[in-house]
């Protein structure tokens, strides 16, 4: 059933999108996605007036210690690196609204979502001087859909027929799909869909991004030099960008920032944010995002959570307010077991009541399911600084309904997201800001590459297929119903949405609050400059 799971996939790369702010592309058929005015606004304004050029920005992404590849489509690479080297056809602005990227046209054929036309901007060149063209778009899509080595975002592009791609002219591609997909643009805003040229070599990578590859030490350091021919109007301002890996993503990175070894870091642990604020040379920027932690419950036939009453019992055991207050120091809000958030994606039904703790009903549901006193192994990886503290709280909540949870810690994230992740009964994980379309495509369909819970619900499958044939109010209605089914019967305990603190040295400027949950400034490296 799950033959499409991608070998070696690491969840840290999942569902971030390279933020961008270009304008000029009419997206008339995008009404199934986030609206023109998002309720999650970027907040602070970017610097105005002339910007200072030069300098090197040394940044430590939380995931870089596991980065062994410079291939943007690979699961063992990094969003921070991918967005330095490449650009995507579509993108997200800092409020997570869908925007044009390299594409100046991305439209369906009249009356159908099975045929699309993509036309890229004129005058864009790769780092080696090659003009961006239709052949590169076709090459990138086929790389992602290669069945022998599928790309990270293959699930979002799965509706595309790799044999149905044709060049109309030097800058225009026609895409024929195997099935309708009204949300196709969404997938091309994912950082792992960054466009690479024909003949791309991951060991000597070339892209259209703001920085050109100079050197790379796996898991330790990437250095990129300014792309002087970058297609965006102003940036990049920096002479170079260094991405630095730390085996200890919490204490060692924080100490390195304070001591001056690095200039910035993402995902500052909430309990260390006061330490950063106290420094006159450092700035802390807290972004309201849709990023979330969750616990997945395996629910195929014979699994411990196959009976929805057991899944509901686990959802009812959680004190979500306490978890957000304790684990996020208030930097967030309680979750409601869906993943996508109605304030960010209106395809989620915002009228669904917030689930509250009800221990008596949880016990009753377990009794009805014949699972009183059940024992469960809880596979836990350090996907977020709060992961082990979350697991400890989960043990206590389970004990309150008569369930014995045994934590199985897995230190190495590559190992954590290996075969044991998909075979385990209960496991934690983390995702960036997502649309409901992202959630379903990656995680809730039987063909989803990240369906670690083996979830297969006929109604969800049917609603999704219907939604892909339409946009506007009909799309929203179908996805609202899908979100209600997931809330009632889905495989996730989504206990909280996470606001993300990032820190940087005040000698730099340009960073803004960013709703993507991806990382510092949405990893828009071209916007950062010396102050």
N, C-alpha and C positions, 0 to 999 in steps of 0.2 A: 504493500500500500504506500510506503514512504520511500520509494526508490529514488525520488528526486532530492532527497536530503544531500546537501553539498558536503563532501568530505572536508574535514579540517576547519569547518566554519566556526568563527568566533563571534559571539554575540556582541562584543564591544563595537564591531563595525556596523551593527544593524541600524538601519533606518535613520541615519542622519542625512541632512541635505545641505549642499553647499549654498549658503545664503548669497543672494545677489540683488542688485538694485537697478538693473538696466530697464529701459523703457522703450516703448514703440511697437510692441507686438499686440495685436488685437487677439484676445482670448475669449471670444464670444461663446464658445462651447464649453467653458470651464465651470459652469455653474454648479456642477456636482461637487466641486472641491471647496476649499475655504473661500469666504466671500471677499469682495473687494475691500471691505473695511473690517479688519480683524479686531476682536475684542481684546486681544493680547498685543498691545502696542509696544514699540521698541523703547519708548520712554525718553531717554536722554538724547540730545542732538549730537551729531558728529561735528568735529571742528569746522569752522568756516574760515575763509580767507586763505592766503598762501600757506602751503605746507612745506615743512623743512624736509629736504631729501638727504639720504645717506644713512649710515649706521647699520648695525647688525642686531636683530632681535633674536634673543635666545629663549626659546619656549619649550616647556616640558609637558607634552600631552600625557594625560593619565594612562593612555594605552600604548605608549610608544615602546615600552620595554618588551612588548610582544610582537613588535613589527620586524619581520624578517624579509619582506618583499617590498619593492617599489612599484609593483603592478597595482594600479588603482582598483582593478576589478577583483583582486585576490582577497581572500578572507584573512590572510595573515599580514595585511598591510595596515595602513592607518588613514582615517579620514583627514587628519591634519596634513599628512604627506600628499594624499590624493588631490586635495584642494590647492596645494602649492604648485603641483605639476600640471594639473589638467583643469578644464572647465566642462560643464555639462550643457546639454541643449536647452534645458529648462533649469530654473533655480528658485530659491526662496529669498525673499527680503528678510529684514530683521524681525518683522512681525509674522513671518512664516506664510506670507502670501506668495502664491505661485507667480513667477516672473519669467520673462525671456532671458535666456542665457546666450549660447552660441547661435540659437535658432532665431531667425527673423520671421519665420512663418512655421507654424505647426498646427495644421488644420485637418479635420476629417473631410472626406468627400461628402457632397450633399446627400442627405438622407441615409447615411450609413456610418457606423463606427468600425467597419471592417477594413476600410481603406483610408490611409492618412498620407499627407504630403508634408515633408520637412524641407525647409530651405534655410541654409546657414548664411550668416553674415558675410558680406564681401570684404576682402582685405585682411582677414584673420590668417595669421601664419603660425606654424609650429616653431618650436625652439630652433630647429635646424633650417628654417627658412622655407619649408614646404608650405604652399597655400592649403588652408583647410578646404576640403572638397567632399563631394558626395561619396567618393570611394572610401574615405575615412569613416564616415557615418556607418556605411554598410559593414565595414571591417569591425568597428567597435561593437555593433549589435551582434554580429555573428560570433565574435569572441565571447560575449556574455552568454550566448545561447549554446555554446559548444557542449554537447552532451557528455563528452569525455572530461571536460574541465569547465563546468559552468561558472559564470561569474557570480559575484556576491548578490547582485540584484536580478538574477535570472528569473526569480519568482514574479517580479513586477513586470517583466517583459515577456512572460511565457505565452501571451496571446499572439505574439508576432511569429509569422512564418519565416524562418531564416532563408528559405528559398523564394520568398515572395518579396524580396527587396530589389529595387531597380533604380538606376540613376536616370533621372529625367534630363538633367543637364549637369554641368560641372559642380553646381552647388545645391542641387535639388534631388531628393530621394522620395520614391513612392514606397510605402509600407503596406503590404497586404497581410492581414491578420487571419489567424485560424478561427478566431471567434471575436465578436464585437468587444471593444474596450473603450468606453467613453472617458475613462480616466487615464488614458495612456500617457499623457504629458507628465502626470505625477511621477511615474517611474523614472523619467529622464531628468528629474531634479535630484536624484540620488548621487552622492559623491562617487560611488563605485561605477557609475555609468559615464565618468569623465571620458571625453573623446580622445582617442589615440590614433596615430597615423598607421596606414598600411605598413607592415614591416616592423611594428613596435617591438622593442627589445626591453624587457623589464630590468635588465642589468645596465642598460644605458638609456634610461627613459626619456622620451620626448613628448611634450604636450603643448597646449596653448596657454598654460597657466602663468601666474605672475612670477614664478621663480623657476629657473633652469637648474637641472641637476649638476652639482659639482662633485659631491662625495657622499658615500653612505656606508655606515658601519651598522650591520643588523643589530637591532635592539638597543643601540647606543646613540647614534647621531646621524642626522641627515643635514647636509648643507646645500642650500640653493642660492643662486645669484640672480639678481634682478633681471627680469625679461624686459629689455629696453624697447621691444616692439609689441608690448602687451596691448591688446585691442581695446581695453577699457580706457576711458578718456584721460584719467589723471594718474592713477597708481601703476605699478607699485612705487612707493616712496623710498623704501629701504634698499640699501645696497645688497643685503643678503639676509637670509633667514636660516636659523639653526633650530632643528628639532632634536631634543635631548631626551633619552630614556633613563629611567631610574627603576631599579628592581623593587624598591620600596616606594610605591606611589603616594604614600601619605607623608610620613615623617621626613624622609630624605628629600623629597621635592620641596616641602615647606622650608626646611633648613637651607636648601640651596637658594631659594628665593630670598630669604632673609639675609643670607651671607653675601649675596651678590653674584653667585655662580650662574644664575639664570635671571631672565628679565620678566618671566611670566609663567603661570601655570593655570590649568583649568581644574574645576571640581574641587575647590578648597573644602576640606572637611568642615562641617558646620561648627564643630567644637574648637576649630583653630581660626575661625574668621575674626574673632576679637583680637587675636595676636597680630593678624595682618592689619586690622584697622588702627591699631596702636602705633604703627610705623608711619612716620611722616614722609618716607620715601616711597611708600607703596600705596596702591589704590585697590579697592575691592569693589567689583561690580556684580550685583546680584540680578540675574535674569529670571523673569517669570517664564517658565517653559511648560511643555507637556511631557517632559521626561518622567519616567516612572519605574519603580521596582515592582516586581510581581513574583508570585510563586505559581508554578505550573503543576497541574494535577493530571497525571496520565489517566485517560478515560476510555481506552479501547476495551473490547470485550476481554474479560478476565482480569483487568487492572483493578487496583483497589478503589479507584474513583470512577469506575464505569457507571455506577448508580448515581444519578444526579442528586439524590438526597444526601449522599456523602459530600459531594461538592458544595451543596448548599450549607451543610453543617459547618464545613470549614470556613465558608464565607461569613457565617454568622458568629463564629467564635472570636473574630478580630475586634479589638477596640481601636478603630482607625484614628480617632482624634488623639488618643494617647500615643500611637505610633508616630504620627507626624510631629507631635510636640517633643517626644523623647528622641527620636532618631534623626529628625531634620531640624531640631531646635526651632520649630515653627516656620522654617523656610519651605512652605508648601501647603497642601490641603489634602483632606481624605480622598481616597480613590473609591471607585464604584464598580470595580471588577470588569471594566471594558478595555481600557488602554488608551483609546483616543478620547479627547475631551471636547465636550459640546462647545465650549467657548472658543476653541481653536478650529474645530471642524463641525459645522452645523449638520453634517450627516448623522451625527450622534444625537439621539433623542435626549434633549436637555431636561425633559419632564420626568425622567425616570427617578423615582425616589431614592435618596441616599440610603444605602444599606447600613444598618446599625447593629451593634452587638446584641445578641439574644441567645444566651447560653442555654436556657431551658429548651427553646425550640431546636437548637443545635443538637442537644442530647436526644430529644424526641426523634429527630430525623435519623440519627445514627441507629436508634433502636428499631425504627421502622424498616431501615435498610438491613438490619441484622449485622451491623458493624460496631456494636458497642465494644469498648475496650480494644479497638484496633491498634495495631502497632505499625508505624510507618518509618522508613528510613528517609531522612530529609537531606538530599544532596545540596551542598552549599559551596558556592564559589565566591571569591572576593570581587564581585562585580561592581560594588560600590563601597565606599569607606564604611558604610553602616551595615554591611551584609551580615556579619557575624552577630552583631547586636540585634538585628532583625530576627535572625534565626533563634537566638536565645529567648526573645519575647514570644516567638511562635511556639516554642516548646511549652511555655507557661500557659498560653491560651489553649493549646491542645489538652494540656493536663486538666484544665477546668471543665472540659467536656468528656473526660475519661479516655483520652487518646494519648498513647505514648509515642512521642517523636524522638528519634535518635538522629543526631546531626552527623552527617558524613562530610567532613570538610575536604575540599579539593583545592590545593594551593595554586597550582598552575592552571591559568585560564584556558590555555589550549587543550589541556587534558580534560578540564571541566566540561568544555563544549564538544568533547569527543563522543564516541558511541555510548558511553555511560550516561550522558545527558539524556539521550533519546530513549534509553531503556529504563531509566529510573522512574519511580512512582511519583516522587515529589521533589521539586528542585526550584531554586531561586533563579532570577534573571533580572535583566534591566533593559529598557529601551529608551531611545530618544523620542522626541516629539513625533507623533504619527497621525496620519489620517485613518479613518475607519477602513478605507480601501487598502492602506498599507497593512493594517492589522490582519485583515481577512486574507489578502493575497499571500502574505508571508506565513501566517501562523494558524489560520483556522480552516483552510481548505485541505482536503486530503492530499493534494499535490503540492502544498506549501513547503518550501525548503526549510522552514523553521517550525514546523508543526511537531514540536517535541512532546506534545501531550497526546498525539495520535487522535486528535479531535476530528470527527466526521459526522456532521449533522445535516441531514437531508434538507431541512428548511433553510439553514444558513447557505448551503450550496446553491439552492434554487434562488433565493433572494439575491445573492451575489450575482449570479448569471443574468437575472433580469435587470439588475441595476446597471450592468455593463452595457446595456443596450439603450440607455437613456441618460438625460441630464435634467437639471432644473428640479421642479417640485416633485416629479415622479421619482427621480433618483433619490431625493431626500426622503420621500415616504418609504421607499423600499429599504433604504439603509437605516432609517429609524426603527423599522420593524426588526431588521437584522440585529441592531444594537440591543433591542429589548430581549431577543432570544439569547444573545451572549450574556447579558446581565443575569438572566434566570438560569441558563443551563451551560454557560461557557466554562472553559477549563482553567481560567486564571483567577487568582486572588490578587487583585490590584488594590493595594492598601493605601497608596499615596502618590500624589503628584509632587515633583521635586523642583523647587527653585534652585538655581545653580549659581554658587559664588565662584567667580574667577578673579585672579589677582595678577597685577602687573606693576612694573616699576614706573614711577611717574615721569621719568625722562622720556617716556613714549606716550603717544596720544592716538586717537582714532577709534578706540574700542567703544562699542555700544552694547546696550542690553540686547540680547538676541533670544528669540523664542524657540529656536530649533532644538535646544538641549544638546546640540552637537559639541559645543566647546566655545572657548573664548572668541567673541565677536563672530560666531558662526564660521570660524576659520576663514574669514575674508581677509587674507593676509595683505592684499593690495591696499587695504584701508589704513594700515598701521604705519605710523611715522614717528620720527623724533619729535618731541614737543618743542 
